[in-house]
């Protein structure tokens, strides 16, 4: 007789059949969570359109990948990262998750959102008095203008039509009075972004930032949400800058070097010092290779002081034209008499001090010294045309050409036949003079009134010439030709 074995579990022994276990599993699937619950889950895998999350329950969660993209449209996560999400709905096979309660949830979840500070999605429908009307899960909610952003809202109309995340701060009268805030949520995100920023940077790093506002002393640059640094005006450019808007404007994206992070007493955020210019090479490193004393270069007058003018001869490289180096032709008492800010000028490099980063320049050397070759252009006995520049007790100063002035001593003037005619002269009046003596080394020319015979002899002498140099560079050329013929 063959013994038969019954494999049906004895219901009295407390054990469950396979069918009962399977049914129990299905009954409890995902029951550990409910819509509106917050979940901290680890990414299991990343698909093309969805991300799968370990919810810590019998069912895995799934969230749309599009929801997790950053401001640049990139997906910044990978398998193993932990995300904080909210349960939107549950099914037999999966748990639908989201960064906020959205339309997929139920209106009843709003009360839970108030208690649990769960973000909800809402669409801004219109601008109303004092704020915005926002559609939250089919309910009309009010967001005060001060709670729409962390910054002052200048153009409220820009928010209309946008779908944003909010926190419900008040839910009354069965949903007839709902007040929401986006600012609170942004502050939480900014706090997290700040912590991540400071954990990842150090002094000396080169960072990308956005210019958010300008002050007379520098530019404030946003490095991360809620994190600002300041680039002092002296750190905006290697060139001298008088106003920050000469270099940057609000909204510009710039590269900066992080100079220092300094804690401030009584404040949550440290002081951050930045530099734009230190992301580029110091132009002084190549000055000695690009310039040498004696070079004549062009430059722009950047600033004027009592003692001279600073001229930029290359971006970030300024040289000083001392007031004594501004003119051969006149005595300069104020630099503004010769140059003005922004003017392009020709200069000669006199010296370069690489250690002190100083360049000495000269405008007058670039123009040339009018006294050079004066003894060739002016000979004793020549009769020249001049103009009275000024009258002194000891004589008359008479200009012969720009930068060349001769003196007619009063002792010589007294012996002139027509001395009274010279008494009637006013500054700027034309007058003929006789060259008596030329001292090129000491830059002096002595003059005298010519008599009629001198004038006639000079006219006869000049008339025998094929040309009439009369104090021009032609005389220099003629002297050189005569010497060559000899």
C-alpha positions as CSV (number, residue, x, y, z in Angstrom):
1,X,0.0,0.0,0.0
2,X,1.4,3.2,-1.1
3,X,1.4,6.0,1.4
4,X,0.2,9.3,0.1
5,X,1.5,12.7,1.4
6,X,-0.8,15.8,1.5
7,X,1.3,18.9,0.8
8,X,-1.6,21.3,1.5
9,X,-0.5,23.4,4.5
10,X,-2.4,22.8,7.7
11,X,-4.4,26.0,8.2
12,X,-4.4,25.3,11.9
13,X,-0.6,25.5,12.2
14,X,-0.5,29.3,11.3
15,X,1.3,28.9,8.1
16,X,0.1,30.7,4.8
17,X,-0.3,29.1,1.4
18,X,1.6,30.5,-1.6
19,X,-1.6,32.0,-2.9
20,X,-2.2,33.7,0.4
21,X,1.3,35.1,0.5
22,X,1.1,36.5,-3.0
23,X,-2.3,38.0,-2.3
24,X,-1.0,39.5,0.9
25,X,2.0,41.0,-1.0
26,X,-0.3,42.6,-3.6
27,X,-2.5,43.9,-0.9
28,X,0.4,45.6,0.9
29,X,2.2,46.8,-2.3
30,X,3.2,50.4,-1.7
31,X,1.0,50.8,1.3
32,X,3.9,52.1,3.3
33,X,3.6,55.4,1.5
34,X,0.7,57.7,0.7
35,X,0.2,60.6,-1.7
36,X,2.0,63.7,-0.5
37,X,4.6,61.8,1.5
38,X,8.2,62.9,1.2
39,X,10.7,60.3,0.1
40,X,14.5,60.3,0.3
41,X,15.5,57.6,-2.2
42,X,18.6,56.5,-3.9
43,X,18.8,56.5,-7.7
44,X,18.7,52.9,-9.0
45,X,19.0,53.6,-12.7
46,X,18.7,56.4,-15.2
47,X,16.7,55.9,-18.3
48,X,16.2,58.0,-21.4
49,X,13.1,59.7,-20.1
50,X,12.6,58.5,-16.5
51,X,14.7,58.0,-13.4
52,X,14.1,55.0,-11.1
53,X,14.3,55.4,-7.3
54,X,14.6,53.0,-4.4
55,X,11.8,54.2,-2.1
56,X,12.7,51.8,0.7
57,X,9.4,50.0,0.1
58,X,8.3,47.0,-1.9
59,X,7.8,49.2,-5.0
60,X,10.3,51.3,-6.8
61,X,9.6,55.0,-7.5
62,X,9.8,56.7,-10.9
63,X,10.2,60.4,-11.7
64,X,10.4,62.1,-15.0
65,X,14.0,62.9,-16.0
66,X,12.9,66.3,-17.3
67,X,11.9,67.4,-13.8
68,X,15.5,66.9,-12.5
69,X,17.4,68.9,-15.1
70,X,19.4,71.9,-13.8
71,X,19.3,75.5,-15.0
72,X,21.6,74.6,-18.0
73,X,19.2,71.8,-19.1
74,X,21.7,69.1,-18.0
75,X,21.0,66.1,-15.8
76,X,23.5,66.5,-12.9
77,X,22.8,63.1,-11.1
78,X,24.0,59.5,-11.4
79,X,23.1,56.1,-10.0
80,X,23.6,56.1,-6.2
81,X,22.8,59.8,-5.6
82,X,20.1,60.4,-3.1
83,X,17.1,62.7,-4.0
84,X,14.3,64.2,-2.0
85,X,11.0,63.7,-3.8
86,X,7.2,63.6,-3.1
87,X,4.7,60.9,-3.7
88,X,2.2,62.0,-6.3
89,X,0.3,58.7,-6.9
90,X,0.6,54.9,-6.4
91,X,-0.2,52.0,-8.7
92,X,0.3,48.2,-8.4
93,X,3.7,48.3,-10.1
94,X,5.2,51.6,-9.2
95,X,5.2,54.8,-7.2
96,X,5.0,58.1,-9.1
97,X,7.3,60.7,-7.6
98,X,7.8,64.4,-8.3
99,X,9.8,67.3,-7.0
100,X,6.5,68.8,-6.0
101,X,2.8,67.9,-5.7
102,X,1.4,68.6,-9.1
103,X,-1.9,68.2,-10.9
104,X,-1.5,64.4,-10.7
105,X,-2.3,64.6,-7.0
106,X,-5.6,65.5,-5.3
107,X,-6.9,68.7,-3.9
108,X,-7.2,67.1,-0.5
109,X,-3.4,66.9,-0.5
110,X,-3.2,70.7,0.0
111,X,-4.0,70.5,3.7
112,X,-1.1,67.9,4.1
113,X,1.1,70.2,2.1
114,X,0.6,72.9,4.6
115,X,1.5,70.7,7.5
116,X,4.4,68.9,5.9
117,X,5.7,72.0,3.9
118,X,5.5,70.0,0.7
119,X,6.1,72.0,-2.5
120,X,3.2,72.2,-4.8
121,X,3.1,73.2,-8.5
122,X,1.0,76.2,-9.6
123,X,0.5,78.2,-12.8
124,X,0.6,82.0,-12.5
125,X,-2.6,83.2,-14.2
126,X,-2.6,87.0,-13.7
127,X,-1.2,89.9,-11.8
128,X,-3.6,91.3,-9.2
129,X,-3.4,94.0,-6.5
130,X,-0.6,93.2,-4.2
131,X,0.5,90.0,-5.9
132,X,-0.4,87.2,-8.2
133,X,-3.3,84.8,-8.8
134,X,-2.0,81.2,-9.1
135,X,-3.9,78.0,-10.1
136,X,-3.0,75.3,-7.6
137,X,-4.6,71.9,-8.3
138,X,-7.7,73.7,-9.7
139,X,-7.8,76.1,-6.7
140,X,-7.2,79.8,-6.9
141,X,-4.3,80.8,-4.6
142,X,-2.8,84.2,-3.8
143,X,1.0,84.8,-3.8
144,X,2.0,88.2,-2.5
145,X,4.4,90.1,-4.7
146,X,7.0,90.1,-2.0
147,X,6.8,86.3,-1.8
148,X,7.3,85.6,-5.6
149,X,11.1,86.0,-5.6
150,X,14.1,86.6,-3.3
151,X,14.8,89.8,-5.3
152,X,12.6,92.8,-5.9
153,X,10.1,92.1,-8.6
154,X,10.3,95.0,-11.1
155,X,8.1,93.5,-13.9
156,X,5.4,91.2,-12.4
157,X,4.0,90.5,-15.9
158,X,7.1,88.4,-16.6
159,X,5.8,85.7,-14.3
160,X,2.4,85.3,-15.9
161,X,2.0,81.9,-17.6
162,X,4.9,80.3,-15.8
163,X,4.5,77.0,-13.9
164,X,6.4,77.3,-10.6
165,X,6.9,75.5,-7.3
166,X,5.4,77.1,-4.1
167,X,4.9,76.4,-0.5
168,X,1.4,76.6,0.9
169,X,1.6,79.0,3.9
170,X,-2.2,79.3,4.6
171,X,-5.2,77.0,3.7
172,X,-8.5,78.2,5.1
173,X,-12.2,78.0,4.5
174,X,-12.0,74.7,2.7
175,X,-9.7,76.0,0.0
176,X,-11.4,79.4,-0.5
177,X,-8.4,81.2,1.1
178,X,-5.0,79.8,0.0
179,X,-1.8,81.8,0.4
180,X,1.4,80.5,-1.1
181,X,5.0,81.6,-1.2
182,X,7.8,80.9,-3.7
183,X,10.3,83.0,-1.8
184,X,10.4,80.5,1.1
185,X,11.2,77.7,-1.2
186,X,13.9,79.6,-3.0
187,X,15.5,80.5,0.2
188,X,15.8,76.8,1.1
189,X,17.2,76.0,-2.3
190,X,19.7,78.9,-2.0
191,X,20.8,77.7,1.4
192,X,21.6,74.3,-0.1
193,X,23.3,75.8,-3.0
194,X,25.5,78.0,-0.8
195,X,26.6,75.0,1.3
196,X,27.5,73.1,-1.9
197,X,29.4,76.1,-3.3
198,X,31.5,76.7,-0.2
199,X,32.3,73.0,0.1
200,X,33.6,72.8,-3.4
201,X,35.7,76.0,-3.9
202,X,39.0,77.4,-2.4
203,X,41.0,80.6,-2.8
204,X,42.8,80.9,-6.1
205,X,40.1,79.1,-8.1
206,X,38.9,80.6,-11.4
207,X,35.1,80.7,-11.5
208,X,32.4,81.9,-13.8
209,X,29.9,84.5,-12.5
210,X,27.3,86.9,-13.6
211,X,27.5,90.7,-12.9
212,X,24.4,91.7,-11.0
213,X,25.1,95.3,-10.0
214,X,27.7,98.1,-10.2
215,X,28.9,100.5,-7.5
216,X,31.4,103.3,-7.8
217,X,34.0,101.2,-6.0
218,X,33.5,97.9,-7.9
219,X,31.2,95.2,-9.3
220,X,29.1,92.6,-7.5
221,X,29.2,89.2,-9.2
222,X,26.9,86.2,-8.5
223,X,28.9,83.0,-8.3
224,X,26.0,80.7,-7.3
225,X,22.4,81.2,-6.1
226,X,22.6,83.4,-3.1
227,X,26.4,83.7,-3.2
228,X,27.9,87.1,-4.3
229,X,31.5,88.4,-4.4
230,X,32.9,91.8,-5.1
231,X,35.6,92.7,-7.6
232,X,37.1,96.1,-6.5
233,X,37.5,98.6,-9.3
234,X,41.3,98.1,-9.1
235,X,40.8,94.4,-10.0
236,X,38.5,94.9,-13.0
237,X,41.3,95.5,-15.5
238,X,45.1,95.9,-15.9
239,X,44.3,99.3,-17.4
240,X,43.3,102.2,-15.1
241,X,39.5,102.2,-14.6
242,X,37.6,105.2,-13.3
243,X,34.1,103.7,-13.6
244,X,33.2,100.0,-13.4
245,X,30.9,100.4,-16.4
246,X,34.0,101.0,-18.6
247,X,34.7,97.3,-18.2
248,X,31.5,95.4,-17.4
249,X,27.7,95.8,-17.3
250,X,25.0,94.1,-15.3
251,X,24.1,90.8,-16.9
252,X,27.6,90.1,-18.3
253,X,29.0,86.6,-17.8
254,X,32.6,86.9,-16.6
255,X,35.5,84.8,-15.5
256,X,36.9,85.7,-12.1
257,X,39.7,84.6,-9.8
258,X,38.7,83.9,-6.2
259,X,41.1,86.0,-4.1
260,X,39.8,85.5,-0.6
261,X,36.9,84.2,1.6
262,X,36.8,86.1,4.8
263,X,34.2,85.4,7.6
264,X,32.3,88.4,8.9
265,X,31.3,88.9,12.5
266,X,27.5,88.7,13.0
267,X,26.8,87.7,9.4
268,X,26.0,84.3,7.9
269,X,27.9,84.9,4.7
270,X,31.6,85.6,4.4
271,X,33.1,88.4,2.4
272,X,34.3,87.2,-1.0
273,X,36.9,89.2,-2.9
274,X,37.3,88.6,-6.7
275,X,39.5,89.7,-9.6
276,X,38.7,89.9,-13.3
277,X,42.1,91.1,-14.3
278,X,44.0,88.3,-12.7
279,X,42.4,85.8,-15.0
280,X,44.5,87.4,-17.8
281,X,48.3,87.8,-18.1
282,X,49.9,90.9,-16.5
283,X,50.9,93.1,-19.4
284,X,54.0,94.3,-17.6
285,X,55.5,90.9,-18.1
286,X,56.2,91.7,-21.7
287,X,56.9,95.5,-21.5
288,X,60.7,95.1,-21.7
289,X,60.4,93.0,-24.8
290,X,57.9,95.3,-26.5
291,X,59.4,98.7,-25.7
292,X,62.8,100.3,-25.2
293,X,64.1,103.8,-24.4
294,X,64.1,106.0,-27.5
295,X,61.0,104.4,-29.1
296,X,58.4,106.8,-30.3
297,X,54.9,105.4,-29.7
298,X,51.3,106.6,-29.7
299,X,49.2,106.5,-26.5
300,X,46.0,107.8,-24.9
301,X,45.9,110.3,-22.0
302,X,44.2,108.4,-19.2
303,X,44.4,110.9,-16.3
304,X,45.9,114.3,-15.6
305,X,47.6,115.4,-12.3
306,X,49.2,118.6,-11.2
307,X,52.7,117.3,-12.1
308,X,51.9,115.7,-15.5
309,X,49.8,113.3,-17.5
310,X,49.6,109.5,-17.5
311,X,49.5,108.0,-21.0
312,X,48.6,104.4,-21.7
313,X,51.0,103.0,-24.3
314,X,49.6,99.5,-24.2
315,X,46.6,97.9,-22.4
316,X,47.4,98.1,-18.7
317,X,50.8,99.9,-19.2
318,X,50.8,103.6,-18.3
319,X,53.7,106.0,-18.5
320,X,54.1,109.5,-17.0
321,X,54.7,112.6,-19.1
322,X,56.1,115.1,-16.6
323,X,55.0,118.7,-17.0
324,X,58.6,119.6,-17.9
325,X,58.4,117.1,-20.8
326,X,55.3,118.6,-22.5
327,X,56.6,121.4,-24.7
328,X,59.8,122.9,-26.1
329,X,57.9,125.9,-27.4
330,X,56.5,127.3,-24.2
331,X,56.5,127.2,-20.4
332,X,53.7,124.9,-19.2
333,X,52.2,125.6,-15.8
334,X,49.2,123.2,-16.1
335,X,49.2,120.0,-18.1
336,X,45.7,120.9,-19.4
337,X,47.4,123.6,-21.4
338,X,48.9,120.9,-23.6
339,X,46.7,117.7,-23.3
340,X,43.3,116.6,-22.3
341,X,41.9,113.3,-21.0
342,X,41.2,110.8,-23.8
343,X,43.5,112.6,-26.3
344,X,45.8,110.5,-28.5
345,X,49.3,111.7,-28.4
346,X,52.8,110.8,-29.7
347,X,55.4,110.2,-27.0
348,X,59.0,109.1,-26.8
349,X,60.0,106.6,-24.1
350,X,62.7,108.1,-22.0
351,X,63.2,105.2,-19.5
352,X,61.6,102.0,-18.2
353,X,61.8,100.7,-14.6
354,X,60.5,97.1,-14.6
355,X,60.9,96.7,-10.9
356,X,58.8,99.7,-10.0
357,X,56.6,99.3,-13.1
358,X,57.2,102.9,-14.2
359,X,57.7,104.4,-17.7
360,X,58.9,107.9,-18.2
361,X,57.6,109.6,-21.4
362,X,58.1,112.8,-23.3
363,X,55.8,114.7,-25.6
364,X,58.3,117.4,-26.5
365,X,60.9,114.9,-27.7
366,X,58.3,113.4,-30.1
367,X,57.7,116.9,-31.5
368,X,61.3,117.7,-31.9
369,X,63.4,120.6,-30.4
370,X,63.0,123.7,-32.5
371,X,66.3,125.0,-31.3
372,X,68.2,122.2,-32.9
373,X,70.1,123.7,-35.9
374,X,69.1,127.2,-34.9
375,X,72.6,128.6,-35.6
376,X,72.3,127.3,-39.2
377,X,68.8,128.8,-39.8
378,X,69.7,132.2,-38.2
379,X,72.8,134.1,-39.0
380,X,74.0,137.4,-37.6
381,X,73.0,140.1,-40.0
382,X,69.8,138.3,-41.1
383,X,66.6,140.4,-41.1
384,X,63.7,138.3,-40.0
385,X,60.0,138.7,-39.6
386,X,58.7,138.2,-36.1
387,X,55.9,139.0,-33.7
388,X,56.0,140.7,-30.3
389,X,55.3,138.1,-27.6
390,X,55.6,140.3,-24.5
391,X,57.2,143.5,-23.2
392,X,59.5,143.5,-20.1
393,X,61.4,146.4,-18.5
394,X,64.7,145.0,-19.9
395,X,63.5,144.5,-23.4
396,X,61.1,142.9,-25.9
397,X,60.6,139.2,-26.4
398,X,59.9,138.6,-30.1
399,X,58.8,135.2,-31.5
400,X,60.6,134.1,-34.7
401,X,58.9,130.7,-35.1
402,X,57.0,128.4,-32.8
403,X,59.3,127.7,-29.8
404,X,62.0,130.1,-30.8
405,X,62.0,133.5,-29.2
406,X,64.7,136.3,-29.3
407,X,65.3,139.2,-27.0
408,X,65.7,142.8,-28.2
409,X,67.4,144.5,-25.2
410,X,66.1,147.9,-24.1
411,X,69.7,149.2,-24.3
412,X,69.8,148.4,-28.0
413,X,66.3,149.6,-28.6
414,X,67.1,153.1,-27.2
415,X,69.7,153.7,-30.0
416,X,67.3,152.8,-32.8
417,X,66.3,155.6,-35.1
418,X,62.6,154.7,-34.9
419,X,62.6,153.6,-31.3
420,X,59.2,155.2,-30.7
421,X,57.5,152.9,-33.3
422,X,58.5,149.9,-31.0
423,X,56.9,151.6,-28.1
424,X,53.6,151.4,-29.9
425,X,53.8,147.7,-30.5
426,X,51.3,145.4,-28.8
427,X,51.6,141.6,-28.3
428,X,50.9,139.9,-31.5
429,X,52.0,142.8,-33.8
430,X,54.4,141.9,-36.7
431,X,57.8,143.5,-36.7
432,X,61.1,143.1,-38.6
433,X,64.2,142.5,-36.6
434,X,68.0,142.2,-37.2
435,X,69.7,139.1,-35.9
436,X,72.8,140.2,-33.9
437,X,73.9,137.0,-32.1
438,X,72.9,133.3,-31.9
439,X,73.8,131.1,-29.0
440,X,72.4,127.6,-29.8
441,X,73.9,126.0,-26.7
442,X,72.2,128.4,-24.3
443,X,69.1,128.8,-26.5
444,X,69.5,132.6,-26.9
445,X,69.1,135.0,-29.8
446,X,69.9,138.7,-29.5
447,X,67.9,141.0,-31.8
448,X,68.1,144.7,-32.8
449,X,65.9,147.1,-34.8
450,X,67.2,147.1,-38.4
451,X,67.9,150.6,-40.0
452,X,66.8,151.4,-43.5
453,X,70.2,150.6,-44.9
454,X,70.2,147.1,-43.3
455,X,66.8,146.5,-44.9
456,X,67.9,147.7,-48.3
457,X,71.1,145.6,-48.2
458,X,69.1,142.6,-47.1
459,X,66.6,143.0,-49.8
460,X,69.4,143.3,-52.4
461,X,71.1,140.2,-51.0
462,X,67.8,138.3,-50.9
463,X,67.0,139.4,-54.4
464,X,70.2,137.9,-55.8
465,X,69.1,134.5,-54.4
466,X,67.1,132.2,-56.6
467,X,65.1,131.4,-53.5
468,X,64.6,133.0,-50.1
469,X,65.2,130.7,-47.2
470,X,64.7,133.4,-44.6
471,X,64.9,131.3,-41.5
472,X,63.4,128.1,-42.8
473,X,64.9,124.6,-43.2
474,X,65.8,125.5,-46.7
475,X,68.8,127.4,-45.3
476,X,70.0,124.2,-43.6
477,X,69.8,122.3,-46.9
478,X,71.6,125.1,-48.8
479,X,74.4,125.1,-46.3
480,X,74.8,121.4,-46.6
481,X,74.9,121.6,-50.4
482,X,77.4,124.4,-50.3
483,X,79.7,122.4,-48.1
484,X,79.4,119.4,-50.4
485,X,80.4,121.5,-53.4
486,X,83.5,122.7,-51.6
